[in-house]
Amino acid sequence: MRTSSLRSSGGALLSSRFQEWAQHGRSTGTVVPFRAHRRPVLEDVAQRRDDEAPGAGGGAPTPRHLLLKDEELRAIEGQYAEGISAVQIVDVFTSRGIKFSEASFRKYVQQGLLPRSKRVGRKGKHRGSMGVYPAKTVRRINDVKKLMADGHTIEEIQGQFLLYTDLVEGLGEHLDALWLRLPGDIAELEPRARKECDRELGELRKTGDELVERLRELTRRVAAPRTQSLRLAGAAGGAEDLL
């Protein structure tokens, strides 16, 4: 993993600098405390870590065709239906060769682009709790990366996401909960009523899915003037900050 590579590179640098320090002592007859050599090496390692973090401005956005496909997202959302940790979210992307670091994740949180986490208890006694995010967080990050690939700035992405996304997604989640709960109750009805309710539920589900998709498209259009005004005003936050 990336963290391991940083540790390895840091260890190699420290070893190399230690050899330089020892050689200097032998050739000059003086010994300079190794901590004087250690500091710039650690700063070098830290800089390498920062270069991978949001705000570094390096690297290009991941091309759209390399991002997660809808079927992958659905599978991930099913796997982590009870919630997903920040470490697991990062692994979802990095394990598939998509650039994304824990520093990048923190930047997404700071920019308000992700849904809020919640605390859940760990299994076992006296193990405390941990923060988990709703499974849709992976899809949200994937969508942001798509916008980055299209050349949008941070301000434009915020404008598209922060105005209505949570509301529309919340509506979709409540409808999904209804689609899951209603069939069980309908199954207990007498045959004629069950058949009629099943038919109506199918129609409503189709209508609901269409409604959510139309709302997504409408809110994108409504948000467009705001993002355009940000662009004209010279908001220059590069999307590279979210790599």
Secondary structure, DSSP 8 states (H G I E B T S, - for coil): -HHHHHHHHHHHHHHHHHHHHHHHHHHHS----HHHHHHHHHHHHHHHHHHTSTTS--S----GGGS--HHHHHHHHHHTTT-B-HHHHHHHHHTTT----HHHHHHHHHTT-S---EEEE-SSTT--EEEEB-THHHHHHHHHHHHHHTT--HHHHHHHHHTTHHHHHHHHHHHHHHHHHHHHHHTTS-HHHHHHHHHHHHHHHHHHHHHHHHHHHHHHHHHHHHHHHHHHTT----GGGG-
